[in-house]
Amino acid sequence: MADKTEVKEADDFKYFVRIANTDLEGNKQIHHALTKIKGVSFMFSNMICTLAGVDKSSKTGNLKDDQVKKLDEVINDPLKFKAPVWIFNRRNDYEDGSDKHLNGSDLTFSKENDIKRLKKIKSYKGMRHGVGLPVRGQRTKSNFRRNKGKGSLGVKKKAGAKSGK
């Protein structure tokens, strides 16, 4: 009789589960699989599982349809489920001042718009983005060589100089 239940569980198993427009691998634990969604970190994944009432260590392929739907709802609107605001990736938004969490293509789009806005107002960060140099104060003497080109490394010899031998 135990063999029949094992076969039934194998029939229900899904190798790919679609949550937030992303295919997640069914063999992974749900809290690790959720981090494959753009905009979902490890901490945010743990919070999602807690708010949706899903066991974090359960395999993604064994989730029921209602659990997948609940996880999708929590990811799309975490504020409705009383998620803490400090974990959101878009607090005090530039356009409307609201707190929200973006994921997927929305996150990419807003990031690109932020960089375009910085370039347009000609801020320091915008100018560094435009030139292709590091924005956050890193040193550039030894790093970021691929951004600067090949000709900027080393010392050139003078035309009439003799070799040291």
C-alpha positions in Angstrom: 0.0 0.0 0.0 2.9 2.3 0.7 4.2 1.8 -2.9 0.9 3.2 -4.3 1.3 6.5 -2.4 4.9 6.8 -3.6 3.7 6.3 -7.2 1.0 8.9 -6.6 3.6 11.5 -5.3 5.8 10.8 -8.3 2.8 11.5 -10.6 2.1 14.8 -9.0 5.7 16.0 -9.2 6.3 18.8 -11.7 9.8 19.4 -13.0 9.2 23.0 -13.8 6.9 25.4 -11.8 6.0 28.8 -13.1 6.0 31.5 -10.5 6.1 35.3 -11.3 6.8 34.6 -15.0 9.8 32.5 -14.2 10.3 28.8 -14.6 11.7 27.3 -11.4 13.4 23.9 -11.1 11.2 21.3 -9.4 14.0 19.4 -7.8 15.2 22.3 -5.6 13.9 23.4 -2.3 11.4 26.3 -2.6 13.4 28.9 -0.8 16.4 28.3 -3.0 14.4 28.1 -6.2 12.6 31.4 -5.5 16.0 33.2 -5.6 16.1 32.5 -9.4 13.4 35.2 -9.8 15.0 38.6 -10.6 14.5 40.8 -7.6 14.0 38.0 -5.0 16.9 37.6 -2.6 17.5 34.9 0.0 15.9 36.9 2.8 12.9 38.0 0.6 12.5 34.3 -0.4 12.3 33.2 3.3 9.8 36.0 4.0 7.6 34.9 1.0 7.5 31.3 2.2 6.6 32.4 5.7 3.8 34.8 4.6 2.4 32.2 2.2 2.5 29.4 4.8 4.7 27.1 2.7 7.4 24.9 4.2 10.8 26.4 3.1 12.4 23.0 2.8 9.8 21.4 0.6 10.7 20.6 -3.0 9.3 23.0 -5.6 7.9 20.2 -7.8 5.7 18.9 -4.9 3.8 22.1 -4.3 0.1 22.1 -4.9 -1.5 24.6 -7.3 -3.1 26.6 -4.5 0.3 27.0 -2.8 1.9 28.1 -6.1 -0.9 30.7 -6.6 -0.4 32.0 -3.0 3.3 32.3 -3.5 2.7 34.2 -6.8 0.3 36.6 -5.0 2.8 37.3 -2.2 5.6 38.0 -4.7 3.5 40.4 -6.8 2.0 42.3 -3.8 3.9 41.8 -0.6 2.5 44.9 1.0 -1.0 43.4 1.0 0.3 40.5 3.2 1.9 43.0 5.7 5.5 42.4 4.6 8.0 44.7 6.4 8.9 47.7 4.2 12.6 47.6 5.0 13.0 44.4 2.8 11.6 46.1 -0.4 13.9 47.0 -3.2 12.1 50.2 -4.2 11.4 52.3 -1.1 10.3 55.9 -1.5 10.0 55.7 -5.3 11.2 58.7 -7.3 7.9 59.1 -9.3 5.2 58.6 -6.6 7.1 58.3 -3.3 5.5 54.9 -2.5 7.2 51.8 -1.1 7.1 48.8 -3.4 8.9 45.7 -4.4 9.7 45.2 -8.1 10.7 41.9 -9.8 11.5 40.7 -13.3 11.2 43.1 -16.2 9.8 45.9 -14.0 13.0 45.9 -12.0 15.1 46.1 -15.1 13.0 48.8 -16.7 13.1 51.0 -13.5 16.8 50.6 -13.1 17.4 51.7 -16.7 15.2 54.7 -16.2 17.0 55.7 -13.1 20.4 55.6 -14.9 18.9 57.6 -17.8 17.6 60.2 -15.4 21.0 60.5 -13.7 22.6 61.0 -17.1 20.1 63.6 -18.1 20.6 65.8 -15.0 24.4 65.3 -15.5 25.0 64.1 -11.9 28.4 62.6 -11.0 27.0 59.1 -11.0 25.3 59.8 -14.4 28.5 61.0 -15.9 30.5 58.0 -14.7 27.7 55.7 -16.1 28.0 57.5 -19.5 31.7 57.2 -19.7 31.7 53.5 -18.6 33.8 54.1 -15.4 33.0 52.7 -11.9 30.4 54.7 -10.1 30.9 54.0 -6.5 34.4 55.3 -5.8 36.5 52.3 -6.7 40.1 52.8 -7.8 40.7 52.7 -11.5 44.5 52.4 -11.7 44.7 48.6 -11.6 41.0 47.6 -12.0 38.4 48.2 -14.8 40.9 47.7 -17.5 38.4 46.3 -20.0 36.4 49.5 -19.8 39.3 51.8 -20.4 40.8 50.1 -23.6 44.1 48.4 -24.4 46.3 51.5 -25.0 46.3 52.8 -21.5 48.6 50.3 -19.8 52.4 50.4 -19.6 55.2 52.9 -20.4 56.1 53.9 -24.0 59.8 54.0 -25.0 61.3 57.2 -26.5 62.2 57.0 -30.1 66.0 57.5 -29.7 66.5 55.6 -26.4 69.0 52.7 -26.3 68.4 49.5 -24.5 69.9 49.0 -21.1 72.3 46.1 -22.1 
